[in-house]
């Protein structure tokens, strides 16, 4: 217990100082010997905190390379630490929640910086290397759940808003990808289970993968993926990014809770979501080709989405709407 408290105190001091803090100063603050300070530092380094030590200068925390920690996430977000399940490594945060949805509380967040089996839409894999990105899933269940039809869109907007606050210029590629500088930086996968007898949704899992400090990607992604670091030139504190992303997703998804008492507010929030989402839509006004699943390809001008979030394309035979699929920019201009 004392060890834990003292480690947290050291972290707090190092966090508040961008420069080195001497071992002597830390020893005085904690009323322990310098040797004990060194032991705490060693324990923190073993937990994954990148703490540099320099003779005659002391210790300095390199925030950008710290590992994910429940207390840091809670501290940065103000969210109850009990909500977080932090894994050093996991197959897939979405799969974990799907397998454990019965026993876990609503709103549980499973989060990691390393997935060995990250999944994307259409059975694809989602590249999730250790210590470079952020991969988390939130469980929705019970009587008060956000409406599923807008969940992915709300999450995309929530992530985009945080990216914007970090100085990036994100666009949303309907329905679940976030692009910066024409490359994918974040993917979202919403899954759930429908109870057939009642038509009720038993639970929903909202999974978000963000490339944070990656400096390179495997060959097949090199031309199409980016990270916060690659697109800004700076490194990011993974716990701070995680906390801000989760708070933002909470805020946006809460607005989608629909009860008989909140019908009017819900409808206004949904309309607001659609408008903001459309303002960020990638390739709006350009010619795109929509494909995916078993659908036949549709080529047309991307108009945006309708009030339900379905994609609208103006084609040579009129406006077509699509509830699912993926579009690509059509290099050859479409002519009516
Ligand atoms: C996509 O690009 O098609 C969606 C990618 C979704 C990735 C996230 S990472 C956290 C969660 N766990 C997964 O296995 N997938 C989602």
Boltz pocket constraint, residues with backbone or C-beta under 6 A from the ligand:
constraints:
  - pocket:
      binder: B
      contacts: [[A, 91], [A, 92], [A, 93], [A, 94], [A, 95], [A, 115], [A, 117], [A, 118], [A, 119], [A, 120], [A, 121], [A, 122], [A, 124], [A, 126], [A, 134], [A, 135], [A, 136], [A, 137], [A, 176], [A, 186], [A, 187], [A, 188], [A, 189], [A, 207], [A, 208], [A, 209], [A, 210]]
      max_distance: 6.0
